[in-house]
Amino acid sequence: MLKDRGFRIGLIGSVVAAICCFTPLLVITLTSLGLGAYTIWIDPIVVPALIVFGGILVASAIRVAQARA
């Protein structure tokens, strides 16, 4: 299953977006880098990205499962 490109993209994207959804950690990191002003734009971008990558992950997992059956 990990050899499927869509599955890998969905998995990596979902993990990165989920980490970014943990907003306090991201805000602390951006502030320490001097980029605290960009924290306004976190939620409108990261939450839809999590949904999109999760959809890619689920669709790829279903496709791989059907190919194996």
Residue pairs with C-beta under 8 A, 6 or more apart in sequence:
1 7
1 61
1 64
2 8
4 60
4 63
4 64
6 56
6 59
6 60
6 63
7 57
7 60
7 61
7 64
9 53
9 56
9 60
10 53
10 54
10 55
10 56
10 57
10 58
10 59
10 60
10 61
11 57
12 53
13 49
13 52
13 53
13 56
13 57
14 50
14 53
14 54
14 57
16 53
17 46
17 49
17 50
17 53
18 50
19 25
19 26
20 26
20 42
20 46
20 49
21 46
21 47
21 50
23 39
23 42
23 43
26 39
26 42
27 36
27 39
27 42
30 36
30 38
30 39
31 39
